[in-house]
Amino acid sequence: MKTNNNKGGIRKSTSSLFAGTHQYYAKFRPGIPEGVINIIVDYFKISPANRVLDIGCGTGQVALAMEGRCGEMVCLDPDPEMLKQAER
């Protein structure tokens, strides 16, 4: 977990930046446009034979948009509540 120290001496964990927001994030965050996913798939030449890693996956919107385009999607997020929401 990375921490940042500011000049005021307050330590903030970057993993807690979105803590407690998982329900709102899932409800109000717009989905990933198909055109954006197409650009990613084309640029990286992603196929069903590939495994894709999504670091900072949040509620899994990229994973949902990538369904059927890659063989396996591995999702990582420092907020366990975001991961629980992604599994739904």
PDB file with one MODEL, atoms N, CA, C and O in Angstrom:
MODEL        1
ATOM      1  N   MET A   1       0.831  -1.170   0.000  1.00  0.00           N
ATOM      2  CA  MET A   1       0.000   0.000   0.000  1.00  0.00           C
ATOM      3  C   MET A   1       0.880   1.239   0.000  1.00  0.00           C
ATOM      4  O   MET A   1       1.734   1.389   0.873  1.00  0.00           O
ATOM      5  N   LYS A   2       0.691   2.092  -0.929  1.00  0.00           N
ATOM      6  CA  LYS A   2       1.488   3.311  -1.015  1.00  0.00           C
ATOM      7  C   LYS A   2       0.861   4.390  -0.147  1.00  0.00           C
ATOM      8  O   LYS A   2      -0.358   4.560  -0.130  1.00  0.00           O
ATOM      9  N   THR A   3       1.702   5.111   0.566  1.00  0.00           N
ATOM     10  CA  THR A   3       1.196   6.228   1.356  1.00  0.00           C
ATOM     11  C   THR A   3       1.877   7.503   0.903  1.00  0.00           C
ATOM     12  O   THR A   3       3.013   7.488   0.428  1.00  0.00           O
ATOM     13  N   ASN A   4       1.173   8.589   1.055  1.00  0.00           N
ATOM     14  CA  ASN A   4       1.707   9.898   0.689  1.00  0.00           C
ATOM     15  C   ASN A   4       1.748  10.770   1.930  1.00  0.00           C
ATOM     16  O   ASN A   4       0.798  10.790   2.712  1.00  0.00           O
ATOM     17  N   ASN A   5       2.828  11.476   2.110  1.00  0.00           N
ATOM     18  CA  ASN A   5       2.924  12.446   3.195  1.00  0.00           C
ATOM     19  C   ASN A   5       2.818  13.835   2.595  1.00  0.00           C
ATOM     20  O   ASN A   5       3.543  14.167   1.657  1.00  0.00           O
ATOM     21  N   ASN A   6       1.923  14.643   3.128  1.00  0.00           N
ATOM     22  CA  ASN A   6       1.866  16.016   2.650  1.00  0.00           C
ATOM     23  C   ASN A   6       2.583  16.916   3.643  1.00  0.00           C
ATOM     24  O   ASN A   6       3.038  16.439   4.683  1.00  0.00           O
ATOM     25  N   LYS A   7       2.692  18.179   3.352  1.00  0.00           N
ATOM     26  CA  LYS A   7       3.456  19.098   4.194  1.00  0.00           C
ATOM     27  C   LYS A   7       2.831  19.279   5.569  1.00  0.00           C
ATOM     28  O   LYS A   7       3.525  19.663   6.510  1.00  0.00           O
ATOM     29  N   GLY A   8       1.539  19.012   5.705  1.00  0.00           N
ATOM     30  CA  GLY A   8       0.874  19.158   6.990  1.00  0.00           C
ATOM     31  C   GLY A   8       1.082  17.972   7.914  1.00  0.00           C
ATOM     32  O   GLY A   8       0.573  17.966   9.035  1.00  0.00           O
ATOM     33  N   GLY A   9       1.816  16.975   7.467  1.00  0.00           N
ATOM     34  CA  GLY A   9       2.096  15.814   8.299  1.00  0.00           C
ATOM     35  C   GLY A   9       0.983  14.782   8.305  1.00  0.00           C
ATOM     36  O   GLY A   9       1.048  13.819   9.068  1.00  0.00           O
ATOM     37  N   ILE A  10      -0.027  14.956   7.482  1.00  0.00           N
ATOM     38  CA  ILE A  10      -1.127  13.996   7.427  1.00  0.00           C
ATOM     39  C   ILE A  10      -0.761  12.893   6.451  1.00  0.00           C
ATOM     40  O   ILE A  10      -0.350  13.161   5.322  1.00  0.00           O
ATOM     41  N   ARG A  11      -0.909  11.664   6.887  1.00  0.00           N
ATOM     42  CA  ARG A  11      -0.629  10.517   6.017  1.00  0.00           C
ATOM     43  C   ARG A  11      -1.927  10.004   5.440  1.00  0.00           C
ATOM     44  O   ARG A  11      -2.895   9.776   6.165  1.00  0.00           O
ATOM     45  N   LYS A  12      -1.945   9.826   4.152  1.00  0.00           N
ATOM     46  CA  LYS A  12      -3.126   9.289   3.481  1.00  0.00           C
ATOM     47  C   LYS A  12      -2.730   8.048   2.716  1.00  0.00           C
ATOM     48  O   LYS A  12      -1.715   8.033   2.019  1.00  0.00           O
ATOM     49  N   SER A  13      -3.520   7.025   2.846  1.00  0.00           N
ATOM     50  CA  SER A  13      -3.298   5.807   2.079  1.00  0.00           C
ATOM     51  C   SER A  13      -4.051   5.932   0.767  1.00  0.00           C
ATOM     52  O   SER A  13      -5.240   6.251   0.755  1.00  0.00           O
ATOM     53  N   THR A  14      -3.366   5.683  -0.332  1.00  0.00           N
ATOM     54  CA  THR A  14      -4.038   5.779  -1.624  1.00  0.00           C
ATOM     55  C   THR A  14      -5.096   4.701  -1.780  1.00  0.00           C
ATOM     56  O   THR A  14      -6.015   4.852  -2.585  1.00  0.00           O
ATOM     57  N   SER A  15      -4.983   3.609  -1.020  1.00  0.00           N
ATOM     58  CA  SER A  15      -5.985   2.551  -1.125  1.00  0.00           C
ATOM     59  C   SER A  15      -7.308   2.964  -0.494  1.00  0.00           C
ATOM     60  O   SER A  15      -8.342   2.365  -0.791  1.00  0.00           O
ATOM     61  N   SER A  16      -7.298   3.967   0.362  1.00  0.00           N
ATOM     62  CA  SER A  16      -8.538   4.392   1.009  1.00  0.00           C
ATOM     63  C   SER A  16      -9.221   5.539   0.269  1.00  0.00           C
ATOM     64  O   SER A  16     -10.246   6.047   0.723  1.00  0.00           O
ATOM     65  N   LEU A  17      -8.667   5.940  -0.850  1.00  0.00           N
ATOM     66  CA  LEU A  17      -9.213   7.066  -1.601  1.00  0.00           C
ATOM     67  C   LEU A  17     -10.683   6.861  -1.967  1.00  0.00           C
ATOM     68  O   LEU A  17     -11.474   7.800  -1.887  1.00  0.00           O
ATOM     69  N   PHE A  18     -11.053   5.647  -2.365  1.00  0.00           N
ATOM     70  CA  PHE A  18     -12.429   5.353  -2.765  1.00  0.00           C
ATOM     71  C   PHE A  18     -13.178   4.513  -1.728  1.00  0.00           C
ATOM     72  O   PHE A  18     -14.255   3.994  -2.020  1.00  0.00           O
ATOM     73  N   ALA A  19     -12.628   4.373  -0.534  1.00  0.00           N
ATOM     74  CA  ALA A  19     -13.256   3.559   0.511  1.00  0.00           C
ATOM     75  C   ALA A  19     -14.678   4.045   0.775  1.00  0.00           C
ATOM     76  O   ALA A  19     -14.921   5.241   0.938  1.00  0.00           O
ATOM     77  N   GLY A  20     -15.602   3.105   0.815  1.00  0.00           N
ATOM     78  CA  GLY A  20     -16.991   3.419   1.104  1.00  0.00           C
ATOM     79  C   GLY A  20     -17.790   3.937  -0.079  1.00  0.00           C
ATOM     80  O   GLY A  20     -18.954   4.306   0.083  1.00  0.00           O
ATOM     81  N   THR A  21     -17.202   3.973  -1.248  1.00  0.00           N
ATOM     82  CA  THR A  21     -17.899   4.523  -2.413  1.00  0.00           C
ATOM     83  C   THR A  21     -18.352   3.455  -3.402  1.00  0.00           C
ATOM     84  O   THR A  21     -18.920   3.780  -4.444  1.00  0.00           O
ATOM     85  N   HIS A  22     -18.108   2.190  -3.089  1.00  0.00           N
ATOM     86  CA  HIS A  22     -18.348   1.111  -4.058  1.00  0.00           C
ATOM     87  C   HIS A  22     -19.778   1.078  -4.590  1.00  0.00           C
ATOM     88  O   HIS A  22     -19.981   0.863  -5.785  1.00  0.00           O
ATOM     89  N   GLN A  23     -20.770   1.286  -3.727  1.00  0.00           N
ATOM     90  CA  GLN A  23     -22.163   1.230  -4.191  1.00  0.00           C
ATOM     91  C   GLN A  23     -22.473   2.384  -5.147  1.00  0.00           C
ATOM     92  O   GLN A  23     -23.138   2.190  -6.164  1.00  0.00           O
ATOM     93  N   TYR A  24     -21.993   3.571  -4.820  1.00  0.00           N
ATOM     94  CA  TYR A  24     -22.230   4.737  -5.675  1.00  0.00           C
ATOM     95  C   TYR A  24     -21.450   4.617  -6.977  1.00  0.00           C
ATOM     96  O   TYR A  24     -21.938   4.973  -8.050  1.00  0.00           O
ATOM     97  N   TYR A  25     -20.229   4.108  -6.858  1.00  0.00           N
ATOM     98  CA  TYR A  25     -19.379   3.935  -8.036  1.00  0.00           C
ATOM     99  C   TYR A  25     -20.055   2.993  -9.025  1.00  0.00           C
ATOM    100  O   TYR A  25     -20.102   3.267 -10.224  1.00  0.00           O
ATOM    101  N   ALA A  26     -20.576   1.881  -8.512  1.00  0.00           N
ATOM    102  CA  ALA A  26     -21.236   0.895  -9.379  1.00  0.00           C
ATOM    103  C   ALA A  26     -22.518   1.458  -9.990  1.00  0.00           C
ATOM    104  O   ALA A  26     -22.850   1.155 -11.136  1.00  0.00           O
ATOM    105  N   LYS A  27     -23.228   2.270  -9.230  1.00  0.00           N
ATOM    106  CA  LYS A  27     -24.525   2.778  -9.694  1.00  0.00           C
ATOM    107  C   LYS A  27     -24.391   3.946 -10.677  1.00  0.00           C
ATOM    108  O   LYS A  27     -25.131   4.020 -11.658  1.00  0.00           O
ATOM    109  N   PHE A  28     -23.455   4.849 -10.415  1.00  0.00           N
ATOM    110  CA  PHE A  28     -23.408   6.095 -11.176  1.00  0.00           C
ATOM    111  C   PHE A  28     -22.253   6.209 -12.167  1.00  0.00           C
ATOM    112  O   PHE A  28     -22.280   7.087 -13.030  1.00  0.00           O
ATOM    113  N   ARG A  29     -21.258   5.364 -12.069  1.00  0.00           N
ATOM    114  CA  ARG A  29     -20.114   5.433 -12.998  1.00  0.00           C
ATOM    115  C   ARG A  29     -20.560   4.938 -14.355  1.00  0.00           C
ATOM    116  O   ARG A  29     -21.056   3.816 -14.465  1.00  0.00           O
ATOM    117  N   PRO A  30     -20.398   5.746 -15.397  1.00  0.00           N
ATOM    118  CA  PRO A  30     -20.812   5.279 -16.727  1.00  0.00           C
ATOM    119  C   PRO A  30     -19.967   4.090 -17.176  1.00  0.00           C
ATOM    120  O   PRO A  30     -18.807   3.955 -16.787  1.00  0.00           O
ATOM    121  N   GLY A  31     -20.559   3.243 -17.989  1.00  0.00           N
ATOM    122  CA  GLY A  31     -19.845   2.089 -18.519  1.00  0.00           C
ATOM    123  C   GLY A  31     -18.752   2.504 -19.491  1.00  0.00           C
ATOM    124  O   GLY A  31     -18.656   3.667 -19.884  1.00  0.00           O
ATOM    125  N   ILE A  32     -17.940   1.543 -19.866  1.00  0.00           N
ATOM    126  CA  ILE A  32     -16.859   1.797 -20.813  1.00  0.00           C
ATOM    127  C   ILE A  32     -17.443   1.709 -22.231  1.00  0.00           C
ATOM    128  O   ILE A  32     -18.008   0.676 -22.590  1.00  0.00           O
ATOM    129  N   PRO A  33     -17.322   2.756 -23.033  1.00  0.00           N
ATOM    130  CA  PRO A  33     -17.860   2.705 -24.399  1.00  0.00           C
ATOM    131  C   PRO A  33     -17.213   1.587 -25.215  1.00  0.00           C
ATOM    132  O   PRO A  33     -16.010   1.345 -25.109  1.00  0.00           O
ATOM    133  N   GLU A  34     -18.012   0.917 -26.020  1.00  0.00           N
ATOM    134  CA  GLU A  34     -17.512  -0.189 -26.833  1.00  0.00           C
ATOM    135  C   GLU A  34     -16.373   0.259 -27.746  1.00  0.00           C
ATOM    136  O   GLU A  34     -15.441  -0.506 -27.991  1.00  0.00           O
ATOM    137  N   GLY A  35     -16.439   1.482 -28.247  1.00  0.00           N
ATOM    138  CA  GLY A  35     -15.371   2.000 -29.099  1.00  0.00           C
ATOM    139  C   GLY A  35     -14.026   2.048 -28.387  1.00  0.00           C
ATOM    140  O   GLY A  35     -12.988   1.778 -28.993  1.00  0.00           O
ATOM    141  N   VAL A  36     -14.044   2.389 -27.105  1.00  0.00           N
ATOM    142  CA  VAL A  36     -12.810   2.421 -26.313  1.00  0.00           C
ATOM    143  C   VAL A  36     -12.267   1.005 -26.140  1.00  0.00           C
ATOM    144  O   VAL A  36     -11.066   0.771 -26.281  1.00  0.00           O
ATOM    145  N   ILE A  37     -13.151   0.072 -25.839  1.00  0.00           N
ATOM    146  CA  ILE A  37     -12.732  -1.327 -25.693  1.00  0.00           C
ATOM    147  C   ILE A  37     -12.164  -1.842 -27.011  1.00  0.00           C
ATOM    148  O   ILE A  37     -11.152  -2.543 -27.015  1.00  0.00           O
ATOM    149  N   ASN A  38     -12.797  -1.505 -28.122  1.00  0.00           N
ATOM    150  CA  ASN A  38     -12.290  -1.927 -29.436  1.00  0.00           C
ATOM    151  C   ASN A  38     -10.883  -1.398 -29.692  1.00  0.00           C
ATOM    152  O   ASN A  38     -10.037  -2.117 -30.224  1.00  0.00           O
ATOM    153  N   ILE A  39     -10.629  -0.158 -29.319  1.00  0.00           N
ATOM    154  CA  ILE A  39      -9.295   0.426 -29.491  1.00  0.00           C
ATOM    155  C   ILE A  39      -8.270  -0.343 -28.655  1.00  0.00           C
ATOM    156  O   ILE A  39      -7.184  -0.663 -29.140  1.00  0.00           O
ATOM    157  N   ILE A  40      -8.614  -0.637 -27.405  1.00  0.00           N
ATOM    158  CA  ILE A  40      -7.711  -1.383 -26.517  1.00  0.00           C
ATOM    159  C   ILE A  40      -7.436  -2.770 -27.085  1.00  0.00           C
ATOM    160  O   ILE A  40      -6.284  -3.199 -27.160  1.00  0.00           O
ATOM    161  N   VAL A  41      -8.490  -3.466 -27.483  1.00  0.00           N
ATOM    162  CA  VAL A  41      -8.354  -4.824 -28.030  1.00  0.00           C
ATOM    163  C   VAL A  41      -7.491  -4.808 -29.290  1.00  0.00           C
ATOM    164  O   VAL A  41      -6.609  -5.653 -29.445  1.00  0.00           O
ATOM    165  N   ASP A  42      -7.734  -3.868 -30.178  1.00  0.00           N
ATOM    166  CA  ASP A  42      -6.960  -3.779 -31.425  1.00  0.00           C
ATOM    167  C   ASP A  42      -5.502  -3.402 -31.161  1.00  0.00           C
ATOM    168  O   ASP A  42      -4.590  -4.007 -31.724  1.00  0.00           O
ATOM    169  N   TYR A  43      -5.287  -2.412 -30.314  1.00  0.00           N
ATOM    170  CA  TYR A  43      -3.931  -1.923 -30.057  1.00  0.00           C
ATOM    171  C   TYR A  43      -3.048  -3.009 -29.437  1.00  0.00           C
ATOM    172  O   TYR A  43      -1.898  -3.193 -29.836  1.00  0.00           O
ATOM    173  N   PHE A  44      -3.607  -3.728 -28.449  1.00  0.00           N
ATOM    174  CA  PHE A  44      -2.830  -4.761 -27.758  1.00  0.00           C
ATOM    175  C   PHE A  44      -2.999  -6.147 -28.379  1.00  0.00           C
ATOM    176  O   PHE A  44      -2.445  -7.128 -27.883  1.00  0.00           O
ATOM    177  N   LYS A  45      -3.763  -6.221 -29.460  1.00  0.00           N
ATOM    178  CA  LYS A  45      -4.004  -7.491 -30.161  1.00  0.00           C
ATOM    179  C   LYS A  45      -4.504  -8.577 -29.193  1.00  0.00           C
ATOM    180  O   LYS A  45      -3.993  -9.697 -29.163  1.00  0.00           O
ATOM    181  N   ILE A  46      -5.509  -8.206 -28.418  1.00  0.00           N
ATOM    182  CA  ILE A  46      -6.091  -9.115 -27.427  1.00  0.00           C
ATOM    183  C   ILE A  46      -6.996 -10.111 -28.131  1.00  0.00           C
ATOM    184  O   ILE A  46      -7.782  -9.751 -29.007  1.00  0.00           O
ATOM    185  N   SER A  47      -6.871 -11.369 -27.731  1.00  0.00           N
ATOM    186  CA  SER A  47      -7.692 -12.436 -28.306  1.00  0.00           C
ATOM    187  C   SER A  47      -8.142 -13.364 -27.178  1.00  0.00           C
ATOM    188  O   SER A  47      -7.671 -13.233 -26.048  1.00  0.00           O
ATOM    189  N   PRO A  48      -9.045 -14.298 -27.472  1.00  0.00           N
ATOM    190  CA  PRO A  48      -9.484 -15.254 -26.453  1.00  0.00           C
ATOM    191  C   PRO A  48      -8.351 -16.126 -25.897  1.00  0.00           C
ATOM    192  O   PRO A  48      -8.545 -16.814 -24.895  1.00  0.00           O
ATOM    193  N   ALA A  49      -7.188 -16.107 -26.524  1.00  0.00           N
ATOM    194  CA  ALA A  49      -6.041 -16.868 -26.019  1.00  0.00           C
ATOM    195  C   ALA A  49      -5.264 -16.096 -24.947  1.00  0.00           C
ATOM    196  O   ALA A  49      -4.343 -16.644 -24.340  1.00  0.00           O
ATOM    197  N   ASN A  50      -5.625 -14.830 -24.707  1.00  0.00           N
ATOM    198  CA  ASN A  50      -4.872 -13.966 -23.795  1.00  0.00           C
ATOM    199  C   ASN A  50      -5.480 -13.879 -22.408  1.00  0.00           C
ATOM    200  O   ASN A  50      -6.687 -14.027 -22.216  1.00  0.00           O
ATOM    201  N   ARG A  51      -4.597 -13.633 -21.447  1.00  0.00           N
ATOM    202  CA  ARG A  51      -4.989 -13.303 -20.079  1.00  0.00           C
ATOM    203  C   ARG A  51      -4.732 -11.810 -19.915  1.00  0.00           C
ATOM    204  O   ARG A  51      -3.665 -11.321 -20.285  1.00  0.00           O
ATOM    205  N   VAL A  52      -5.707 -11.078 -19.360  1.00  0.00           N
ATOM    206  CA  VAL A  52      -5.602  -9.626 -19.204  1.00  0.00           C
ATOM    207  C   VAL A  52      -5.651  -9.287 -17.720  1.00  0.00           C
ATOM    208  O   VAL A  52      -6.462  -9.838 -16.976  1.00  0.00           O
ATOM    209  N   LEU A  53      -4.780  -8.377 -17.296  1.00  0.00           N
ATOM    210  CA  LEU A  53      -4.716  -7.925 -15.910  1.00  0.00           C
ATOM    211  C   LEU A  53      -5.269  -6.505 -15.824  1.00  0.00           C
ATOM    212  O   LEU A  53      -4.803  -5.605 -16.522  1.00  0.00           O
ATOM    213  N   ASP A  54      -6.266  -6.314 -14.962  1.00  0.00           N
ATOM    214  CA  ASP A  54      -6.857  -4.992 -14.724  1.00  0.00           C
ATOM    215  C   ASP A  54      -6.469  -4.569 -13.311  1.00  0.00           C
ATOM    216  O   ASP A  54      -7.037  -5.049 -12.330  1.00  0.00           O
ATOM    217  N   ILE A  55      -5.501  -3.672 -13.220  1.00  0.00           N
ATOM    218  CA  ILE A  55      -5.037  -3.180 -11.916  1.00  0.00           C
ATOM    219  C   ILE A  55      -5.841  -1.944 -11.561  1.00  0.00           C
ATOM    220  O   ILE A  55      -5.911  -0.989 -12.334  1.00  0.00           O
ATOM    221  N   GLY A  56      -6.452  -1.973 -10.373  1.00  0.00           N
ATOM    222  CA  GLY A  56      -7.339  -0.883  -9.978  1.00  0.00           C
ATOM    223  C   GLY A  56      -8.682  -1.030 -10.658  1.00  0.00           C
ATOM    224  O   GLY A  56      -9.240  -0.064 -11.179  1.00  0.00           O
ATOM    225  N   CYS A  57      -9.199  -2.258 -10.647  1.00  0.00           N
ATOM    226  CA  CYS A  57     -10.396  -2.599 -11.429  1.00  0.00           C
ATOM    227  C   CYS A  57     -11.677  -1.954 -10.931  1.00  0.00           C
ATOM    228  O   CYS A  57     -12.672  -1.920 -11.655  1.00  0.00           O
ATOM    229  N   GLY A  58     -11.669  -1.441  -9.707  1.00  0.00           N
ATOM    230  CA  GLY A  58     -12.903  -0.857  -9.184  1.00  0.00           C
ATOM    231  C   GLY A  58     -14.014  -1.886  -9.148  1.00  0.00           C
ATOM    232  O   GLY A  58     -13.842  -2.969  -8.589  1.00  0.00           O
ATOM    233  N   THR A  59     -15.138  -1.562  -9.732  1.00  0.00           N
ATOM    234  CA  THR A  59     -16.297  -2.463  -9.709  1.00  0.00           C
ATOM    235  C   THR A  59     -16.340  -3.405 -10.905  1.00  0.00           C
ATOM    236  O   THR A  59     -17.342  -4.088 -11.114  1.00  0.00           O
ATOM    237  N   GLY A  60     -15.278  -3.451 -11.687  1.00  0.00           N
ATOM    238  CA  GLY A  60     -15.166  -4.434 -12.761  1.00  0.00           C
ATOM    239  C   GLY A  60     -15.763  -4.044 -14.097  1.00  0.00           C
ATOM    240  O   GLY A  60     -16.105  -4.918 -14.894  1.00  0.00           O
ATOM    241  N   GLN A  61     -15.893  -2.769 -14.357  1.00  0.00           N
ATOM    242  CA  GLN A  61     -16.526  -2.341 -15.609  1.00  0.00           C
ATOM    243  C   GLN A  61     -15.720  -2.720 -16.845  1.00  0.00           C
ATOM    244  O   GLN A  61     -16.295  -3.077 -17.873  1.00  0.00           O
ATOM    245  N   VAL A  62     -14.405  -2.645 -16.755  1.00  0.00           N
ATOM    246  CA  VAL A  62     -13.585  -3.052 -17.900  1.00  0.00           C
ATOM    247  C   VAL A  62     -13.709  -4.559 -18.105  1.00  0.00           C
ATOM    248  O   VAL A  62     -13.791  -5.031 -19.239  1.00  0.00           O
ATOM    249  N   ALA A  63     -13.722  -5.308 -17.012  1.00  0.00           N
ATOM    250  CA  ALA A  63     -13.863  -6.767 -17.115  1.00  0.00           C
ATOM    251  C   ALA A  63     -15.173  -7.135 -17.805  1.00  0.00           C
ATOM    252  O   ALA A  63     -15.199  -8.028 -18.652  1.00  0.00           O
ATOM    253  N   LEU A  64     -16.246  -6.460 -17.452  1.00  0.00           N
ATOM    254  CA  LEU A  64     -17.533  -6.729 -18.099  1.00  0.00           C
ATOM    255  C   LEU A  64     -17.483  -6.399 -19.585  1.00  0.00           C
ATOM    256  O   LEU A  64     -18.001  -7.148 -20.414  1.00  0.00           O
ATOM    257  N   ALA A  65     -16.862  -5.282 -19.911  1.00  0.00           N
ATOM    258  CA  ALA A  65     -16.770  -4.872 -21.317  1.00  0.00           C
ATOM    259  C   ALA A  65     -15.857  -5.787 -22.127  1.00  0.00           C
ATOM    260  O   ALA A  65     -16.017  -5.906 -23.341  1.00  0.00           O
ATOM    261  N   MET A  66     -14.903  -6.433 -21.464  1.00  0.00           N
ATOM    262  CA  MET A  66     -13.953  -7.316 -22.147  1.00  0.00           C
ATOM    263  C   MET A  66     -14.474  -8.746 -22.281  1.00  0.00           C
ATOM    264  O   MET A  66     -13.830  -9.586 -22.910  1.00  0.00           O
ATOM    265  N   GLU A  67     -15.625  -9.020 -21.696  1.00  0.00           N
ATOM    266  CA  GLU A  67     -16.171 -10.382 -21.723  1.00  0.00           C
ATOM    267  C   GLU A  67     -16.242 -10.910 -23.155  1.00  0.00           C
ATOM    268  O   GLU A  67     -16.800 -10.268 -24.045  1.00  0.00           O
ATOM    269  N   GLY A  68     -15.664 -12.091 -23.352  1.00  0.00           N
ATOM    270  CA  GLY A  68     -15.669 -12.732 -24.654  1.00  0.00           C
ATOM    271  C   GLY A  68     -14.524 -12.305 -25.562  1.00  0.00           C
ATOM    272  O   GLY A  68     -14.315 -12.904 -26.617  1.00  0.00           O
ATOM    273  N   ARG A  69     -13.788 -11.290 -25.167  1.00  0.00           N
ATOM    274  CA  ARG A  69     -12.689 -10.794 -26.003  1.00  0.00           C
ATOM    275  C   ARG A  69     -11.333 -11.328 -25.554  1.00  0.00           C
ATOM    276  O   ARG A  69     -10.370 -11.316 -26.321  1.00  0.00           O
ATOM    277  N   CYS A  70     -11.260 -11.797 -24.310  1.00  0.00           N
ATOM    278  CA  CYS A  70     -10.015 -12.373 -23.804  1.00  0.00           C
ATOM    279  C   CYS A  70     -10.356 -13.678 -23.088  1.00  0.00           C
ATOM    280  O   CYS A  70     -11.502 -13.912 -22.704  1.00  0.00           O
ATOM    281  N   GLY A  71      -9.346 -14.512 -22.920  1.00  0.00           N
ATOM    282  CA  GLY A  71      -9.583 -15.809 -22.299  1.00  0.00           C
ATOM    283  C   GLY A  71      -9.817 -15.722 -20.805  1.00  0.00           C
ATOM    284  O   GLY A  71     -10.673 -16.419 -20.261  1.00  0.00           O
ATOM    285  N   GLU A  72      -9.056 -14.869 -20.144  1.00  0.00           N
ATOM    286  CA  GLU A  72      -9.170 -14.720 -18.693  1.00  0.00           C
ATOM    287  C   GLU A  72      -8.906 -13.271 -18.326  1.00  0.00           C
ATOM    288  O   GLU A  72      -8.011 -12.631 -18.878  1.00  0.00           O
ATOM    289  N   MET A  73      -9.693 -12.761 -17.388  1.00  0.00           N
ATOM    290  CA  MET A  73      -9.521 -11.395 -16.901  1.00  0.00           C
ATOM    291  C   MET A  73      -9.192 -11.491 -15.421  1.00  0.00           C
ATOM    292  O   MET A  73      -9.984 -12.021 -14.642  1.00  0.00           O
ATOM    293  N   VAL A  74      -8.035 -10.985 -15.026  1.00  0.00           N
ATOM    294  CA  VAL A  74      -7.617 -10.967 -13.629  1.00  0.00           C
ATOM    295  C   VAL A  74      -7.786  -9.537 -13.132  1.00  0.00           C
ATOM    296  O   VAL A  74      -7.208  -8.603 -13.687  1.00  0.00           O
ATOM    297  N   CYS A  75      -8.587  -9.377 -12.078  1.00  0.00           N
ATOM    298  CA  CYS A  75      -8.909  -8.044 -11.571  1.00  0.00           C
ATOM    299  C   CYS A  75      -8.318  -7.845 -10.182  1.00  0.00           C
ATOM    300  O   CYS A  75      -8.489  -8.685  -9.298  1.00  0.00           O
ATOM    301  N   LEU A  76      -7.624  -6.731  -9.996  1.00  0.00           N
ATOM    302  CA  LEU A  76      -7.030  -6.379  -8.708  1.00  0.00           C
ATOM    303  C   LEU A  76      -7.492  -4.992  -8.299  1.00  0.00           C
ATOM    304  O   LEU A  76      -7.568  -4.081  -9.124  1.00  0.00           O
ATOM    305  N   ASP A  77      -7.800  -4.840  -7.013  1.00  0.00           N
ATOM    306  CA  ASP A  77      -8.152  -3.534  -6.478  1.00  0.00           C
ATOM    307  C   ASP A  77      -7.794  -3.523  -4.999  1.00  0.00           C
ATOM    308  O   ASP A  77      -8.006  -4.526  -4.318  1.00  0.00           O
ATOM    309  N   PRO A  78      -7.257  -2.419  -4.479  1.00  0.00           N
ATOM    310  CA  PRO A  78      -6.900  -2.375  -3.063  1.00  0.00           C
ATOM    311  C   PRO A  78      -8.108  -2.299  -2.131  1.00  0.00           C
ATOM    312  O   PRO A  78      -7.965  -2.533  -0.931  1.00  0.00           O
ATOM    313  N   ASP A  79      -9.279  -1.980  -2.647  1.00  0.00           N
ATOM    314  CA  ASP A  79     -10.485  -1.861  -1.817  1.00  0.00           C
ATOM    315  C   ASP A  79     -11.303  -3.143  -1.922  1.00  0.00           C
ATOM    316  O   ASP A  79     -11.890  -3.416  -2.969  1.00  0.00           O
ATOM    317  N   PRO A  80     -11.349  -3.936  -0.846  1.00  0.00           N
ATOM    318  CA  PRO A  80     -12.100  -5.195  -0.885  1.00  0.00           C
ATOM    319  C   PRO A  80     -13.580  -5.011  -1.229  1.00  0.00           C
ATOM    320  O   PRO A  80     -14.188  -5.897  -1.829  1.00  0.00           O
ATOM    321  N   GLU A  81     -14.158  -3.879  -0.857  1.00  0.00           N
ATOM    322  CA  GLU A  81     -15.572  -3.636  -1.164  1.00  0.00           C
ATOM    323  C   GLU A  81     -15.783  -3.438  -2.662  1.00  0.00           C
ATOM    324  O   GLU A  81     -16.815  -3.840  -3.200  1.00  0.00           O
ATOM    325  N   MET A  82     -14.820  -2.825  -3.335  1.00  0.00           N
ATOM    326  CA  MET A  82     -14.909  -2.688  -4.798  1.00  0.00           C
ATOM    327  C   MET A  82     -14.878  -4.071  -5.445  1.00  0.00           C
ATOM    328  O   MET A  82     -15.634  -4.340  -6.378  1.00  0.00           O
ATOM    329  N   LEU A  83     -14.005  -4.945  -4.949  1.00  0.00           N
ATOM    330  CA  LEU A  83     -13.918  -6.301  -5.504  1.00  0.00           C
ATOM    331  C   LEU A  83     -15.206  -7.083  -5.273  1.00  0.00           C
ATOM    332  O   LEU A  83     -15.662  -7.810  -6.155  1.00  0.00           O
ATOM    333  N   LYS A  84     -15.792  -6.932  -4.087  1.00  0.00           N
ATOM    334  CA  LYS A  84     -17.072  -7.606  -3.814  1.00  0.00           C
ATOM    335  C   LYS A  84     -18.145  -7.118  -4.782  1.00  0.00           C
ATOM    336  O   LYS A  84     -18.941  -7.908  -5.290  1.00  0.00           O
ATOM    337  N   GLN A  85     -18.159  -5.822  -5.028  1.00  0.00           N
ATOM    338  CA  GLN A  85     -19.130  -5.254  -5.970  1.00  0.00           C
ATOM    339  C   GLN A  85     -18.870  -5.787  -7.375  1.00  0.00           C
ATOM    340  O   GLN A  85     -19.809  -6.063  -8.121  1.00  0.00           O
ATOM    341  N   ALA A  86     -17.600  -5.931  -7.736  1.00  0.00           N
ATOM    342  CA  ALA A  86     -17.241  -6.439  -9.067  1.00  0.00           C
ATOM    343  C   ALA A  86     -17.709  -7.877  -9.259  1.00  0.00           C
ATOM    344  O   ALA A  86     -18.068  -8.268 -10.370  1.00  0.00           O
ATOM    345  N   GLU A  87     -17.710  -8.658  -8.201  1.00  0.00           N
ATOM    346  CA  GLU A  87     -18.130 -10.059  -8.295  1.00  0.00           C
ATOM    347  C   GLU A  87     -19.626 -10.196  -8.530  1.00  0.00           C
ATOM    348  O   GLU A  87     -20.078 -11.245  -8.991  1.00  0.00           O
ATOM    349  N   ARG A  88     -20.398  -9.172  -8.229  1.00  0.00           N
ATOM    350  CA  ARG A  88     -21.864  -9.242  -8.389  1.00  0.00           C
ATOM    351  C   ARG A  88     -22.217  -9.166  -9.796  1.00  0.00           C
ATOM    352  O   ARG A  88     -23.398  -9.208 -10.139  1.00  0.00           O
TER     353      ARG A  88
ENDMDL
END
